[in-house]
Amino acid sequence: MPQLSPHVRAVEPNQIREITQAAWASPGAIVLSIGEPGFPTPAHVLEAGQSVLARDETGYTPNAGIPALRAAFADYASARTGTRVDAGRVFVTAGAQQGLHLSMSMVLDAGDEILVPNPGYPTFEMTARLLHAEPVPYPLWPAHGFQPRIEDLEALITPRTRVLLLNSPSNPLGAVFDADLTRALVELAVRHDLWIISDECYEAFTYDVPHVSPLAFDDPGPGRGRVLVSQTLSKTYGLTGLRVGALIVPAGLQEQMSIINEAIVSCVASPSQYAALAALTGPQDYVRRAAEHYRQNRDAAVEVLADLGIPYLPADGAFYLWADLSHASGGDVRGWARGFLAEHNVAVAPGTAFGSIGEGWIRIALCGDRDRLVEGLARLPRR
Ligand SMILES: Cc1ncc(COP(=O)(O)O)c(C=O)c1O
């Protein structure tokens, strides 16, 4: 067999998958290692997808997505970011993951550097590597509440740095940026002429703090914007398998985006697009119910951790809790998580899945059943 491309061979296996697959193979395991909301999909969303098939509307759609869905995303994004986004700037993607790939494909050249959070979602690095770019992790220190610091970022910027990747609310941390920090991050990008890719998968879920998008501080003038925002229905509406998200780009990039996307996916599956349209334009009560469920799960989980004396980062957003297991993990939290699953039949994601600063930490997914969550966490080792 001929050899695989070296940069593909260099991509590391995903530690979240590793522990989750082991858990799925273990009968009765409590799986707290993945962020998959488990709510039933509302009937109006299912019907919208099914009716597309019944009408045999199975041809290509425009590369950028069906116009009504682009308009719905534009309205949604305008309301959520406080900035008027017109539909021409919205590009329908196969989930946020394709939004990341598409946005990085647009702005990164081979050897270019992209600043990615450590700890951060693992595909930020993987996607950059697949494009022959160089991910440069920027530290989110425990001592600073796992928030980015401008001086740490400044110190990492080189003539090859092209992109600053932001993710608030954060997976895995549940941390949320406030308006001052977000503005300072955009100003940093302006000073160094960087693009910002803002992964806003979890923007619908913040608890008692607002979600602030860097789009709110971007220059809206044609040819002057630098913020690309990636959104998804996977988390907001719990529609992970539908594969629909949107990339919002600065004015003027849309023509080029269409050309590039033709070579990546051409367009998103038509039943998924119509189901997404129904989700965005129909009743929103189940998003509110989901947010309340995650908040109550967070509060229940925090109570168990406090009882056990386990430190954690207070989660202001997303549906994860980041907890410090360094008293038990012996400097190898990946190995510890495997052992914890084998012994107690509970899977949590090892912090090292998200970067070196995650050593000693675990990520607990808060999106499932509350009783199972509490039962699983009660098996953690007391500090
Ligand atoms: C931060 C972050 N970005 C992107 C994704 C990918 O989401 P999607 O299912 O929309 O591709 C996830 C999924 O967990 C995520 O947590």
The ligand as an SDF file (V2000), in Angstrom:
LIG
                    3D

 16 16  0  0  0  0  0  0  0  0999 V2000
  -16.1050   24.1040   20.7150 C   0  0  0  0  0  0  0  0  0  0  0  0
  -16.6880   23.2200   19.6740 C   0  0  0  0  0  0  0  0  0  0  0  0
  -16.5410   23.5260   18.3810 N   0  0  0  0  0  0  0  0  0  0  0  0
  -17.0640   22.7720   17.4020 C   0  0  0  0  0  0  0  0  0  0  0  0
  -17.7710   21.6170   17.6820 C   0  0  0  0  0  0  0  0  0  0  0  0
  -18.3520   20.8340   16.5620 C   0  0  0  0  0  0  0  0  0  0  0  0
  -19.7470   21.0030   16.5240 O   0  0  0  0  0  0  0  0  0  0  0  0
  -20.6700   20.5310   15.3160 P   0  0  0  0  0  0  0  0  0  0  0  0
  -21.3950   19.3020   15.7580 O   0  0  0  0  0  0  0  0  0  0  0  0
  -21.6110   21.6550   15.0550 O   0  0  0  0  0  0  0  0  0  0  0  0
  -19.7830   20.2790   14.1430 O   0  0  0  0  0  0  0  0  0  0  0  0
  -17.9490   21.2330   19.0190 C   0  0  0  0  0  0  0  0  0  0  0  0
  -18.6400   19.9840   19.3630 C   0  0  0  0  0  0  0  0  0  0  0  0
  -18.5690   19.4730   20.4530 O   0  0  0  0  0  0  0  0  0  0  0  0
  -17.4020   22.0590   20.0330 C   0  0  0  0  0  0  0  0  0  0  0  0
  -17.5480   21.7570   21.3430 O   0  0  0  0  0  0  0  0  0  0  0  0
  1  2  1  0
  2  3  1  0
  2 15  2  0
  3  4  2  0
  4  5  1  0
  5  6  1  0
  5 12  2  0
  6  7  1  0
  7  8  1  0
  8  9  2  0
  8 10  1  0
  8 11  1  0
 12 13  1  0
 12 15  1  0
 13 14  2  0
 15 16  1  0
M  END
$$$$
